[in-house]
Amino acid sequence: MTATIHDTFEMLTDVAAIDAARRWASDHARSAAVDDAAISEVEVAMTEALANVICHSYEGRPREQLQLSLDIDESRLALGIRDRGQPFDAERYRPPDLDEPAAGGYGVFLIEELMDEVSRRPLRDGGTLVELVRYRKEQT
Amino acid sequence: MDYEIENEDGVKVVHLSGPVDVSQAMQLREVLGEHLDGPGARVLVDLSGVPLIDSSGIGVMVTAHRRADSAGASFALAGAGATVARVFTLTRTDKLLNLYPEVEEGVEALRAA
């Protein structure tokens, strides 16, 4: 039987804080026996998602707070990121041209490639909830 | 991320350890830029101690590759683990960058360049 995990984590909108958030999530995932490849890919996706929020939604302001949530059960791992910065503008997003290697612009693309589900929902308090879901294929 | 630089027969091998992400990208860009300092420079990045690379890290490697090209220098990467290699593959930057499975192969290739 797989343990069910729910936990929350608060961090500052500072790229230097991403490493601690990654360790928090991966420690929980390891304790729930999520496979190593999936953990590594979740770490990449959450790094990209946090970097987007910190660098774009908050435009680099380092002293704001982000709330993270992590839910792991026998079927999936779900990471939530709640922020109160500028929402992601899907209208302005352009996927990278993979035929023309570039020095940037792969963040959202990598999140979507590495995760099974990605959602962005406005919250009643004016913030945004970004949720990244990875299914535990090894369990199916 | 920490780094250590060794000179192996004229090839500067930059051994990286730890995640290469947005928090370290600027520092790494500067380090690689310093060593890709002109025609004949040969720089190999050892990724065997890197568990994770994000799009900022990919950007640093693409920039270093182009900088080497325009300076007449040589730049390559070696030792990527499964997750790091997958990020290069997904972004198709593996088609641009010179990637070698092992550091020794990378050193040999740059020595012959």
gemmi code that builds the backbone of each chain (N, CA, C; Angstrom):
import gemmi

chains = {
    "A": [
        ("MET", (0.846, -1.193, 0.000), (0.000, 0.000, 0.000), (0.886, 1.249, 0.000)),
        ("THR", (0.494, 2.249, -0.783), (1.294, 3.465, -0.886), (0.746, 4.526, 0.065)),
        ("ALA", (1.670, 5.205, 0.747), (1.239, 6.259, 1.672), (0.670, 7.433, 0.897)),
        ("THR", (-0.336, 8.051, 1.451), (-0.874, 9.287, 0.880), (-0.217, 10.460, 1.597)),
        ("ILE", (0.231, 11.417, 0.793), (0.942, 12.560, 1.373), (0.242, 13.846, 0.983)),
        ("HIS", (0.055, 14.714, 1.962), (-0.371, 16.087, 1.667), (0.495, 17.000, 2.516)),
        ("ASP", (1.096, 17.994, 1.883), (1.913, 18.938, 2.648), (1.902, 20.280, 1.919)),
        ("THR", (2.250, 21.310, 2.653), (2.352, 22.646, 2.055), (3.725, 23.235, 2.374)),
        ("PHE", (4.115, 24.233, 1.591), (5.460, 24.804, 1.720), (5.367, 26.264, 1.305)),
        ("GLU", (5.987, 27.130, 2.072), (5.998, 28.552, 1.705), (7.406, 28.941, 1.298)),
        ("MET", (7.493, 29.772, 0.283), (8.816, 30.227, -0.164), (8.740, 31.664, -0.661)),
        ("LEU", (9.891, 32.306, -0.661), (9.976, 33.658, -1.203), (10.116, 33.598, -2.721)),
        ("THR", (9.725, 34.688, -3.355), (9.828, 34.753, -4.822), (11.264, 35.100, -5.228)),
        ("ASP", (12.165, 34.202, -4.884), (13.590, 34.389, -5.130), (14.094, 33.098, -5.780)),
        ("VAL", (14.758, 33.212, -6.901), (15.213, 31.987, -7.590), (16.138, 31.149, -6.703)),
        ("ALA", (16.807, 31.798, -5.739), (17.687, 31.042, -4.841), (16.891, 30.125, -3.911)),
        ("ALA", (15.579, 30.350, -3.802), (14.734, 29.524, -2.923), (14.189, 28.291, -3.644)),
        ("ILE", (14.414, 28.201, -4.943), (13.837, 27.084, -5.710), (14.439, 25.747, -5.268)),
        ("ASP", (15.728, 25.763, -4.933), (16.393, 24.507, -4.578), (15.738, 23.872, -3.348)),
        ("ALA", (15.432, 24.680, -2.335), (14.798, 24.134, -1.122), (13.409, 23.586, -1.436)),
        ("ALA", (12.677, 24.265, -2.318), (11.339, 23.785, -2.699), (11.443, 22.448, -3.434)),
        ("ARG", (12.431, 22.345, -4.292), (12.645, 21.097, -5.028), (12.961, 19.956, -4.074)),
        ("ARG", (13.815, 20.230, -3.080), (14.175, 19.188, -2.113), (12.955, 18.761, -1.305)),
        ("TRP", (12.144, 19.735, -0.918), (10.918, 19.430, -0.163), (10.037, 18.467, -0.967)),
        ("ALA", (9.811, 18.787, -2.230), (8.929, 17.947, -3.051), (9.551, 16.577, -3.315)),
        ("SER", (10.843, 16.561, -3.638), (11.444, 15.275, -4.000), (11.613, 14.377, -2.781)),
        ("ASP", (11.872, 14.951, -1.614), (11.950, 14.120, -0.391), (10.620, 13.423, -0.141)),
        ("HIS", (9.525, 14.168, -0.282), (8.196, 13.551, -0.101), (7.945, 12.478, -1.169)),
        ("ALA", (8.311, 12.783, -2.406), (8.063, 11.828, -3.493), (8.852, 10.540, -3.266)),
        ("ARG", (10.095, 10.691, -2.795), (10.898, 9.496, -2.508), (10.287, 8.692, -1.372)),
        ("SER", (9.809, 9.373, -0.362), (9.225, 8.638, 0.775), (7.942, 7.933, 0.360)),
        ("ALA", (7.296, 8.418, -0.706), (6.080, 7.760, -1.213), (6.410, 6.765, -2.324)),
        ("ALA", (7.707, 6.509, -2.532), (8.169, 5.510, -3.499), (7.819, 5.855, -4.949)),
        ("VAL", (7.735, 7.150, -5.257), (7.610, 7.559, -6.666), (8.942, 7.228, -7.351)),
        ("ASP", (8.890, 6.765, -8.595), (10.142, 6.320, -9.218), (11.070, 7.503, -9.521)),
        ("ASP", (12.367, 7.214, -9.525), (13.382, 8.265, -9.609), (13.276, 9.099, -10.884)),
        ("ALA", (12.954, 8.447, -12.012), (12.864, 9.197, -13.271), (11.726, 10.214, -13.195)),
        ("ALA", (10.595, 9.794, -12.630), (9.461, 10.712, -12.508), (9.808, 11.864, -11.566)),
        ("ILE", (10.490, 11.561, -10.473), (10.875, 12.628, -9.530), (11.769, 13.649, -10.228)),
        ("SER", (12.741, 13.165, -10.976), (13.657, 14.085, -11.662), (12.904, 14.983, -12.640)),
        ("GLU", (11.944, 14.411, -13.339), (11.211, 15.215, -14.318), (10.259, 16.203, -13.644)),
        ("VAL", (9.678, 15.792, -12.517), (8.866, 16.741, -11.741), (9.751, 17.893, -11.260)),
        ("GLU", (10.981, 17.573, -10.843), (11.893, 18.625, -10.379), (12.177, 19.638, -11.490)),
        ("VAL", (12.380, 19.149, -12.711), (12.627, 20.079, -13.826), (11.382, 20.934, -14.065)),
        ("ALA", (10.217, 20.283, -14.113), (8.977, 21.019, -14.402), (8.681, 22.050, -13.313)),
        ("MET", (8.888, 21.677, -12.056), (8.581, 22.648, -10.993), (9.587, 23.794, -10.991)),
        ("THR", (10.830, 23.502, -11.363), (11.828, 24.572, -11.489), (11.383, 25.583, -12.544)),
        ("GLU", (10.925, 25.072, -13.677), (10.466, 25.967, -14.749), (9.240, 26.768, -14.306)),
        ("ALA", (8.294, 26.085, -13.644), (7.069, 26.764, -13.231), (7.375, 27.845, -12.194)),
        ("LEU", (8.246, 27.526, -11.240), (8.601, 28.523, -10.216), (9.392, 29.675, -10.828)),
        ("ALA", (10.297, 29.358, -11.746), (11.073, 30.416, -12.400), (10.147, 31.353, -13.177)),
        ("ASN", (9.145, 30.780, -13.847), (8.195, 31.619, -14.594), (7.438, 32.556, -13.662)),
        ("VAL", (6.964, 31.999, -12.540), (6.207, 32.827, -11.595), (7.102, 33.933, -11.029)),
        ("ILE", (8.319, 33.543, -10.608), (9.213, 34.515, -9.958), (9.678, 35.585, -10.950)),
        ("CYS", (10.096, 35.145, -12.124), (10.712, 36.087, -13.081), (9.679, 36.870, -13.882)),
        ("HIS", (8.504, 36.262, -14.148), (7.524, 36.941, -14.998), (6.327, 37.466, -14.195)),
        ("SER", (5.676, 36.599, -13.394), (4.495, 37.067, -12.663), (4.869, 38.148, -11.650)),
        ("TYR", (6.036, 37.985, -11.016), (6.476, 38.966, -10.017), (7.588, 39.866, -10.552)),
        ("GLU", (7.969, 39.652, -11.794), (9.002, 40.476, -12.443), (10.269, 40.605, -11.598)),
        ("GLY", (10.611, 39.510, -10.897), (11.864, 39.496, -10.147), (11.790, 40.107, -8.757)),
        ("ARG", (10.602, 40.531, -8.279), (10.510, 41.075, -6.914), (10.726, 39.911, -5.937)),
        ("PRO", (11.788, 39.965, -5.101), (12.208, 38.766, -4.371), (11.561, 38.546, -3.000)),
        ("ARG", (10.752, 39.469, -2.495), (10.282, 39.352, -1.113), (8.805, 38.976, -1.012)),
        ("GLU", (8.191, 38.552, -2.117), (6.784, 38.110, -2.052), (6.760, 36.643, -1.639)),
        ("GLN", (5.568, 36.189, -1.252), (5.435, 34.808, -0.781), (4.701, 33.952, -1.808)),
        ("LEU", (5.161, 32.731, -1.954), (4.452, 31.739, -2.769), (4.039, 30.589, -1.864)),
        ("GLN", (2.865, 30.037, -2.136), (2.423, 28.858, -1.387), (2.406, 27.650, -2.327)),
        ("LEU", (3.093, 26.611, -1.890), (3.117, 25.375, -2.666), (2.331, 24.301, -1.912)),
        ("SER", (1.697, 23.414, -2.661), (1.049, 22.260, -2.038), (1.476, 21.017, -2.811)),
        ("LEU", (1.548, 19.921, -2.099), (1.943, 18.663, -2.732), (0.997, 17.571, -2.263)),
        ("ASP", (0.418, 16.868, -3.211), (-0.467, 15.741, -2.895), (0.018, 14.529, -3.680)),
        ("ILE", (0.287, 13.471, -2.953), (0.738, 12.231, -3.605), (-0.141, 11.091, -3.110)),
        ("ASP", (-0.714, 10.350, -4.046), (-1.429, 9.138, -3.657), (-0.975, 8.008, -4.575)),
        ("GLU", (-1.722, 6.927, -4.595), (-1.243, 5.764, -5.347), (-1.297, 5.984, -6.855)),
        ("SER", (-2.057, 7.005, -7.295), (-2.202, 7.173, -8.739), (-1.452, 8.384, -9.295)),
        ("ARG", (-1.154, 9.382, -8.477), (-0.559, 10.587, -9.059), (0.154, 11.450, -8.023)),
        ("LEU", (0.967, 12.360, -8.567), (1.618, 13.412, -7.774), (1.107, 14.735, -8.324)),
        ("ALA", (0.604, 15.591, -7.447), (0.098, 16.904, -7.892), (0.783, 18.002, -7.091)),
        ("LEU", (1.408, 18.922, -7.813), (2.069, 20.063, -7.176), (1.282, 21.322, -7.513)),
        ("GLY", (0.889, 22.069, -6.489), (0.181, 23.327, -6.706), (1.074, 24.509, -6.347)),
        ("ILE", (1.022, 25.552, -7.155), (1.776, 26.789, -6.884), (0.775, 27.942, -6.886)),
        ("ARG", (0.609, 28.565, -5.721), (-0.326, 29.703, -5.622), (0.474, 30.998, -5.581)),
        ("ASP", (0.134, 31.896, -6.492), (0.832, 33.180, -6.485), (-0.186, 34.304, -6.629)),
        ("ARG", (0.261, 35.511, -6.332), (-0.609, 36.681, -6.467), (0.018, 37.702, -7.408)),
        ("GLY", (0.833, 37.206, -8.325), (1.469, 38.104, -9.292), (0.615, 38.248, -10.542)),
        ("GLN", (1.235, 38.780, -11.579), (0.543, 38.935, -12.857), (0.252, 37.559, -13.447)),
        ("PRO", (-0.993, 37.297, -13.865), (-1.282, 35.972, -14.414), (-0.550, 35.709, -15.737)),
        ("PHE", (-0.294, 34.430, -15.985), (0.314, 33.987, -17.248), (-0.627, 34.365, -18.388)),
        ("ASP", (-0.080, 34.980, -19.438), (-0.898, 35.412, -20.562), (-0.780, 34.380, -21.688)),
        ("ALA", (-1.739, 33.454, -21.685), (-1.678, 32.363, -22.676), (-1.768, 32.886, -24.099)),
        ("GLU", (-2.424, 34.033, -24.275), (-2.574, 34.615, -25.620), (-1.219, 35.007, -26.213)),
        ("ARG", (-0.320, 35.406, -25.306), (0.984, 35.902, -25.797), (2.024, 34.800, -25.900)),
        ("TYR", (1.670, 33.619, -25.392), (2.653, 32.527, -25.400), (2.849, 31.972, -26.808)),
        ("ARG", (4.097, 31.837, -27.205), (4.439, 31.215, -28.478), (5.359, 30.034, -28.198)),
        ("PRO", (4.974, 28.835, -28.606), (5.860, 27.690, -28.366), (7.168, 27.844, -29.132)),
        ("PRO", (8.233, 27.225, -28.639), (9.523, 27.376, -29.332), (9.517, 26.684, -30.692)),
        ("ASP", (10.313, 27.228, -31.603), (10.512, 26.569, -32.897), (11.639, 25.564, -32.697)),
        ("LEU", (11.280, 24.291, -32.619), (12.280, 23.271, -32.287), (13.282, 23.044, -33.408)),
        ("ASP", (12.997, 23.572, -34.595), (13.959, 23.444, -35.692), (15.045, 24.526, -35.630)),
        ("GLU", (14.842, 25.485, -34.736), (15.799, 26.588, -34.592), (16.236, 26.667, -33.137)),
        ("PRO", (17.269, 25.912, -32.727), (17.691, 25.927, -31.324), (17.940, 27.356, -30.833)),
        ("ALA", (17.438, 27.639, -29.641), (17.511, 29.000, -29.122), (18.092, 28.988, -27.715)),
        ("ALA", (18.453, 30.181, -27.236), (19.029, 30.303, -25.895), (17.947, 30.532, -24.847)),
        ("GLY", (16.683, 30.377, -25.219), (15.620, 30.570, -24.233), (14.270, 30.216, -24.821)),
        ("GLY", (13.248, 30.306, -23.989), (11.885, 30.100, -24.474), (11.370, 28.679, -24.367)),
        ("TYR", (12.088, 27.817, -23.611), (11.679, 26.412, -23.515), (10.906, 26.085, -22.229)),
        ("GLY", (10.750, 27.050, -21.332), (10.213, 26.741, -20.010), (8.827, 26.115, -20.033)),
        ("VAL", (7.855, 26.805, -20.616), (6.475, 26.301, -20.650), (6.406, 25.003, -21.456)),
        ("PHE", (7.163, 24.967, -22.546), (7.215, 23.763, -23.375), (7.675, 22.558, -22.553)),
        ("LEU", (8.734, 22.738, -21.757), (9.247, 21.613, -20.954), (8.231, 21.175, -19.898)),
        ("ILE", (7.575, 22.134, -19.272), (6.560, 21.778, -18.267), (5.505, 20.886, -18.920)),
        ("GLU", (5.048, 21.301, -20.081), (3.961, 20.548, -20.733), (4.434, 19.190, -21.243)),
        ("GLU", (5.688, 19.098, -21.661), (6.219, 17.808, -22.123), (6.434, 16.828, -20.973)),
        ("LEU", (6.865, 17.357, -19.841), (7.278, 16.470, -18.740), (6.131, 16.092, -17.810)),
        ("MET", (5.079, 16.899, -17.790), (3.938, 16.616, -16.910), (2.784, 16.012, -17.712)),
        ("ASP", (1.918, 15.282, -17.032), (0.751, 14.699, -17.704), (-0.394, 15.699, -17.797)),
        ("GLU", (-0.504, 16.559, -16.807), (-1.533, 17.615, -16.844), (-0.935, 18.901, -16.296)),
        ("VAL", (-1.288, 20.004, -16.928), (-0.880, 21.326, -16.440), (-2.106, 22.218, -16.496)),
        ("SER", (-2.442, 22.856, -15.390), (-3.587, 23.771, -15.415), (-3.225, 25.074, -14.710)),
        ("ARG", (-3.877, 26.135, -15.138), (-3.713, 27.452, -14.506), (-5.106, 27.992, -14.242)),
        ("ARG", (-5.408, 28.239, -12.953), (-6.766, 28.683, -12.626), (-6.703, 29.972, -11.817)),
        ("PRO", (-7.546, 30.951, -12.179), (-7.609, 32.158, -11.343), (-8.255, 31.838, -9.999)),
        ("LEU", (-7.776, 32.455, -8.928), (-8.339, 32.257, -7.588), (-9.206, 33.457, -7.221)),
        ("ARG", (-10.113, 33.225, -6.289), (-11.038, 34.303, -5.900), (-10.314, 35.510, -5.310)),
        ("ASP", (-9.150, 35.253, -4.689), (-8.427, 36.373, -4.057), (-7.587, 37.155, -5.074)),
        ("GLY", (-7.725, 36.807, -6.356), (-6.980, 37.535, -7.388), (-5.696, 36.847, -7.804)),
        ("GLY", (-5.331, 35.797, -7.118), (-4.112, 35.080, -7.467), (-4.357, 34.018, -8.528)),
        ("THR", (-3.344, 33.182, -8.727), (-3.422, 32.101, -9.712), (-2.933, 30.809, -9.065)),
        ("LEU", (-3.598, 29.712, -9.390), (-3.124, 28.393, -8.980), (-2.630, 27.668, -10.223)),
        ("VAL", (-1.339, 27.355, -10.226), (-0.773, 26.510, -11.283), (-0.668, 25.103, -10.711)),
        ("GLU", (-1.223, 24.139, -11.410), (-1.141, 22.766, -10.913), (-0.443, 21.882, -11.944)),
        ("LEU", (0.556, 21.153, -11.473), (1.308, 20.206, -12.306), (1.001, 18.803, -11.807)),
        ("VAL", (0.577, 17.932, -12.710), (0.219, 16.561, -12.315), (1.051, 15.565, -13.101)),
        ("ARG", (1.586, 14.600, -12.370), (2.312, 13.500, -12.995), (1.674, 12.201, -12.499)),
        ("TYR", (1.188, 11.389, -13.427), (0.601, 10.109, -13.041), (1.686, 9.098, -12.740)),
        ("ARG", (1.374, 8.196, -11.800), (2.348, 7.182, -11.391), (2.159, 5.953, -12.258)),
        ("LYS", (2.786, 5.992, -13.413), (2.569, 4.919, -14.393), (3.054, 3.572, -13.863)),
        ("GLU", (4.042, 3.633, -12.965), (4.574, 2.359, -12.447), (3.558, 1.611, -11.604)),
        ("GLN", (2.497, 2.347, -11.193), (1.475, 1.730, -10.349), (0.345, 1.129, -11.162)),
        ("THR", (0.296, 1.431, -12.468), (-0.858, 1.002, -13.253), (-0.554, -0.285, -14.009)),
    ],
    "B": [
        ("MET", (25.006, 24.691, -7.425), (25.963, 24.182, -8.404), (27.379, 24.638, -8.043)),
        ("ASP", (28.299, 23.704, -8.031), (29.711, 24.022, -7.854), (30.450, 23.635, -9.136)),
        ("TYR", (31.635, 24.187, -9.303), (32.396, 23.772, -10.476), (33.889, 23.728, -10.160)),
        ("GLU", (34.567, 22.930, -10.946), (36.007, 22.799, -10.803), (36.552, 22.678, -12.224)),
        ("ILE", (37.663, 23.344, -12.495), (38.198, 23.309, -13.859), (39.553, 22.612, -13.875)),
        ("GLU", (39.687, 21.658, -14.772), (40.943, 20.917, -14.922), (41.435, 21.103, -16.349)),
        ("ASN", (42.740, 21.113, -16.511), (43.301, 21.169, -17.854), (43.773, 19.775, -18.237)),
        ("GLU", (43.149, 19.200, -19.250), (43.559, 17.868, -19.683), (44.102, 17.959, -21.110)),
        ("ASP", (45.406, 18.006, -21.213), (46.079, 18.063, -22.516), (45.528, 19.174, -23.403)),
        ("GLY", (45.402, 20.343, -22.842), (44.960, 21.490, -23.636), (43.458, 21.666, -23.692)),
        ("VAL", (42.725, 20.736, -23.110), (41.259, 20.875, -23.048), (40.877, 21.294, -21.628)),
        ("LYS", (40.150, 22.394, -21.505), (39.663, 22.800, -20.179), (38.380, 22.034, -19.899)),
        ("VAL", (38.420, 21.209, -18.878), (37.241, 20.416, -18.518), (36.581, 21.081, -17.307)),
        ("VAL", (35.347, 21.525, -17.508), (34.600, 22.185, -16.430), (33.687, 21.137, -15.796)),
        ("HIS", (34.085, 20.665, -14.617), (33.284, 19.651, -13.922), (32.218, 20.370, -13.101)),
        ("LEU", (30.965, 20.136, -13.455), (29.870, 20.764, -12.714), (29.284, 19.759, -11.734)),
        ("SER", (28.849, 20.247, -10.579), (28.125, 19.360, -9.666), (26.947, 20.122, -9.070)),
        ("GLY", (25.789, 19.424, -9.052), (24.561, 20.034, -8.551), (23.678, 20.496, -9.688)),
        ("PRO", (22.471, 20.933, -9.357), (21.521, 21.378, -10.387), (22.033, 22.606, -11.139)),
        ("VAL", (21.803, 22.631, -12.444), (22.123, 23.808, -13.258), (20.787, 24.451, -13.611)),
        ("ASP", (20.423, 25.476, -12.861), (19.105, 26.078, -13.065), (19.196, 27.594, -13.110)),
        ("VAL", (18.045, 28.217, -13.093), (17.944, 29.666, -13.251), (18.751, 30.425, -12.193)),
        ("SER", (18.931, 29.827, -11.015), (19.642, 30.537, -9.951), (21.152, 30.563, -10.195)),
        ("GLN", (21.639, 29.704, -11.089), (23.083, 29.601, -11.320), (23.477, 29.994, -12.740)),
        ("ALA", (22.485, 30.228, -13.582), (22.760, 30.361, -15.015), (23.726, 31.505, -15.324)),
        ("MET", (23.540, 32.635, -14.667), (24.374, 33.796, -14.991), (25.838, 33.521, -14.649)),
        ("GLN", (26.050, 32.908, -13.477), (27.421, 32.590, -13.052), (28.076, 31.627, -14.045)),
        ("LEU", (27.315, 30.619, -14.457), (27.883, 29.632, -15.374), (28.176, 30.255, -16.742)),
        ("ARG", (27.285, 31.136, -17.177), (27.506, 31.822, -18.459), (28.840, 32.580, -18.427)),
        ("GLU", (29.110, 33.247, -17.290), (30.352, 34.014, -17.153), (31.569, 33.102, -17.137)),
        ("VAL", (31.455, 31.995, -16.401), (32.589, 31.065, -16.299), (32.945, 30.512, -17.679)),
        ("LEU", (31.928, 30.057, -18.405), (32.203, 29.481, -19.728), (32.717, 30.555, -20.685)),
        ("GLY", (32.140, 31.735, -20.589), (32.570, 32.841, -21.457), (34.036, 33.184, -21.244)),
        ("GLU", (34.473, 33.164, -19.985), (35.877, 33.480, -19.672), (36.841, 32.500, -20.345)),
        ("HIS", (36.411, 31.254, -20.422), (37.324, 30.228, -20.944), (37.204, 30.030, -22.450)),
        ("LEU", (36.100, 30.496, -23.035), (35.972, 30.454, -24.502), (36.494, 31.778, -25.034)),
        ("ASP", (37.781, 32.027, -24.751), (38.301, 33.377, -24.894), (39.009, 33.649, -26.207)),
        ("GLY", (38.921, 32.728, -27.150), (39.544, 33.055, -28.424), (39.793, 31.829, -29.261)),
        ("PRO", (40.344, 32.022, -30.468), (40.596, 30.898, -31.366), (41.475, 29.849, -30.684)),
        ("GLY", (41.099, 28.625, -30.837), (41.907, 27.544, -30.273), (41.493, 27.114, -28.885)),
        ("ALA", (40.673, 27.902, -28.198), (40.219, 27.493, -26.857), (39.365, 26.234, -26.977)),
        ("ARG", (39.556, 25.318, -26.047), (38.806, 24.061, -26.068), (38.185, 23.844, -24.689)),
        ("VAL", (36.877, 23.829, -24.646), (36.176, 23.708, -23.356), (35.184, 22.563, -23.420)),
        ("LEU", (35.301, 21.671, -22.430), (34.361, 20.553, -22.311), (33.658, 20.675, -20.962)),
        ("VAL", (32.335, 20.633, -20.983), (31.568, 20.667, -19.732), (31.213, 19.238, -19.339)),
        ("ASP", (31.634, 18.865, -18.143), (31.337, 17.529, -17.605), (30.029, 17.612, -16.821)),
        ("LEU", (28.996, 16.960, -17.371), (27.665, 17.013, -16.758), (27.375, 15.796, -15.880)),
        ("SER", (28.388, 14.962, -15.644), (28.102, 13.706, -14.933), (27.665, 13.935, -13.486)),
        ("GLY", (27.972, 15.112, -12.936), (27.530, 15.411, -11.569), (26.316, 16.313, -11.527)),
        ("VAL", (25.622, 16.442, -12.659), (24.474, 17.359, -12.743), (23.172, 16.554, -12.799)),
        ("PRO", (22.372, 16.591, -11.752), (21.132, 15.807, -11.758), (20.005, 16.480, -12.521)),
        ("LEU", (20.124, 17.781, -12.756), (19.002, 18.538, -13.339), (19.519, 19.727, -14.118)),
        ("ILE", (18.910, 19.951, -15.288), (19.183, 21.191, -16.025), (17.840, 21.750, -16.459)),
        ("ASP", (17.689, 23.060, -16.368), (16.423, 23.666, -16.799), (16.647, 24.486, -18.064)),
        ("SER", (15.630, 25.224, -18.488), (15.754, 25.949, -19.750), (16.816, 27.042, -19.675)),
        ("SER", (17.046, 27.594, -18.478), (18.112, 28.591, -18.341), (19.476, 27.948, -18.569)),
        ("GLY", (19.645, 26.742, -18.027), (20.894, 26.009, -18.231), (21.093, 25.639, -19.687)),
        ("ILE", (20.017, 25.228, -20.336), (20.080, 24.934, -21.774), (20.515, 26.194, -22.529)),
        ("GLY", (19.943, 27.316, -22.122), (20.292, 28.588, -22.767), (21.771, 28.910, -22.633)),
        ("VAL", (22.339, 28.619, -21.464), (23.768, 28.871, -21.247), (24.601, 28.020, -22.205)),
        ("MET", (24.193, 26.767, -22.381), (24.976, 25.872, -23.247), (24.858, 26.290, -24.722)),
        ("VAL", (23.669, 26.696, -25.128), (23.480, 27.145, -26.514), (24.303, 28.418, -26.756)),
        ("THR", (24.282, 29.325, -25.790), (25.058, 30.569, -25.917), (26.556, 30.269, -25.999)),
        ("ALA", (27.020, 29.348, -25.145), (28.450, 28.994, -25.145), (28.844, 28.358, -26.480)),
        ("HIS", (27.966, 27.495, -26.993), (28.242, 26.853, -28.285), (28.407, 27.915, -29.380)),
        ("ARG", (27.495, 28.876, -29.393), (27.540, 29.917, -30.444), (28.737, 30.838, -30.254)),
        ("ARG", (29.044, 31.109, -28.989), (30.195, 31.961, -28.705), (31.481, 31.279, -29.194)),
        ("ALA", (31.558, 29.967, -28.945), (32.731, 29.208, -29.395), (32.830, 29.243, -30.915)),
        ("ASP", (31.690, 29.040, -31.571), (31.668, 29.061, -33.036), (32.197, 30.374, -33.574)),
        ("SER", (31.717, 31.470, -32.998), (32.105, 32.771, -33.550), (33.529, 33.151, -33.170)),
        ("ALA", (34.066, 32.548, -32.091), (35.433, 32.873, -31.666), (36.469, 31.928, -32.268)),
        ("GLY", (36.001, 30.909, -32.993), (36.939, 29.911, -33.512), (37.404, 28.961, -32.430)),
        ("ALA", (36.626, 28.822, -31.374), (36.952, 27.915, -30.268), (36.118, 26.637, -30.393)),
        ("SER", (36.367, 25.678, -29.505), (35.618, 24.419, -29.534), (34.915, 24.233, -28.187)),
        ("PHE", (33.683, 23.777, -28.254), (32.886, 23.613, -27.038), (32.084, 22.324, -27.142)),
        ("ALA", (32.083, 21.545, -26.076), (31.316, 20.290, -26.082), (30.867, 19.968, -24.663)),
        ("LEU", (29.948, 19.022, -24.569), (29.414, 18.578, -23.280), (29.517, 17.059, -23.218)),
        ("ALA", (29.641, 16.540, -22.018), (29.755, 15.082, -21.885), (29.167, 14.613, -20.558)),
        ("GLY", (28.762, 13.328, -20.554), (28.376, 12.682, -19.305), (26.975, 12.981, -18.820)),
        ("ALA", (26.098, 13.441, -19.712), (24.730, 13.777, -19.262), (24.004, 12.520, -18.797)),
        ("GLY", (23.363, 12.610, -17.647), (22.523, 11.524, -17.156), (21.182, 11.530, -17.872)),
        ("ALA", (20.316, 10.606, -17.480), (19.068, 10.396, -18.222), (18.176, 11.637, -18.267)),
        ("THR", (17.988, 12.292, -17.139), (17.068, 13.441, -17.119), (17.642, 14.619, -17.897)),
        ("VAL", (18.930, 14.870, -17.714), (19.571, 15.980, -18.428), (19.536, 15.700, -19.936)),
        ("ALA", (19.841, 14.468, -20.317), (19.816, 14.111, -21.743), (18.406, 14.265, -22.308)),
        ("ARG", (17.405, 13.921, -21.509), (16.019, 14.039, -21.979), (15.647, 15.499, -22.249)),
        ("VAL", (16.141, 16.401, -21.427), (15.852, 17.826, -21.636), (16.510, 18.313, -22.934)),
        ("PHE", (17.741, 17.869, -23.183), (18.385, 18.233, -24.457), (17.595, 17.659, -25.644)),
        ("THR", (17.121, 16.420, -25.482), (16.408, 15.770, -26.580), (15.065, 16.446, -26.835)),
        ("LEU", (14.321, 16.702, -25.774), (12.996, 17.323, -25.930), (13.090, 18.676, -26.625)),
        ("THR", (14.111, 19.442, -26.264), (14.251, 20.786, -26.845), (14.976, 20.746, -28.191)),
        ("ARG", (15.420, 19.552, -28.562), (16.186, 19.312, -29.787), (17.481, 20.116, -29.839)),
        ("THR", (17.917, 20.607, -28.700), (19.222, 21.269, -28.674), (20.336, 20.227, -28.790)),
        ("ASP", (19.974, 18.945, -28.645), (20.972, 17.879, -28.867), (21.433, 17.857, -30.321)),
        ("LYS", (20.629, 18.454, -31.226), (21.020, 18.503, -32.645), (22.066, 19.588, -32.899)),
        ("LEU", (22.102, 20.582, -32.017), (23.041, 21.694, -32.182), (24.328, 21.445, -31.398)),
        ("LEU", (24.161, 21.025, -30.140), (25.306, 20.919, -29.231), (26.127, 19.665, -29.530)),
        ("ASN", (27.403, 19.727, -29.206), (28.277, 18.555, -29.346), (28.241, 17.785, -28.028)),
        ("LEU", (27.519, 16.669, -28.029), (27.313, 15.900, -26.794), (28.023, 14.556, -26.901)),
        ("TYR", (28.745, 14.197, -25.856), (29.442, 12.912, -25.819), (28.992, 12.141, -24.573)),
        ("PRO", (28.862, 10.818, -24.713), (28.398, 10.041, -23.553), (29.358, 10.123, -22.367)),
        ("GLU", (30.663, 10.088, -22.662), (31.662, 10.061, -21.587), (32.636, 11.229, -21.725)),
        ("VAL", (33.160, 11.668, -20.601), (34.108, 12.789, -20.589), (35.351, 12.459, -21.435)),
        ("GLU", (35.838, 11.224, -21.316), (37.048, 10.847, -22.055), (36.853, 11.021, -23.556)),
        ("GLU", (35.670, 10.632, -24.036), (35.375, 10.782, -25.478), (35.344, 12.271, -25.869)),
        ("GLY", (34.766, 13.065, -25.008), (34.701, 14.507, -25.276), (36.082, 15.129, -25.335)),
        ("VAL", (36.943, 14.732, -24.394), (38.318, 15.255, -24.361), (39.045, 14.854, -25.641)),
        ("GLU", (38.897, 13.599, -26.023), (39.548, 13.113, -27.251), (39.085, 13.912, -28.455)),
        ("ALA", (37.766, 14.122, -28.543), (37.205, 14.835, -29.699), (37.700, 16.268, -29.750)),
        ("LEU", (37.754, 16.934, -28.604), (38.201, 18.330, -28.605), (39.713, 18.422, -28.847)),
        ("ARG", (40.441, 17.439, -28.365), (41.886, 17.442, -28.602), (42.176, 17.347, -30.101)),
        ("ALA", (41.313, 16.596, -30.794), (41.511, 16.408, -32.238), (40.934, 17.557, -33.063)),
        ("ALA", (40.192, 18.449, -32.405), (39.497, 19.520, -33.156), (40.497, 20.558, -33.672)),
    ],
}
model = gemmi.Model(1)
for chain_id, residues in chains.items():
    chain = gemmi.Chain(chain_id)
    for i, (resn, *xyz) in enumerate(residues, 1):
        res = gemmi.Residue()
        res.name, res.seqid = resn, gemmi.SeqId(i, " ")
        for name, pos in zip(("N", "CA", "C"), xyz):
            atom = gemmi.Atom()
            atom.name, atom.element = name, gemmi.Element(name[0])
            atom.pos, atom.b_iso = gemmi.Position(*pos), 0.0
            res.add_atom(atom)
        chain.add_residue(res)
    model.add_chain(chain)
structure = gemmi.Structure()
structure.add_model(model)
structure.setup_entities()
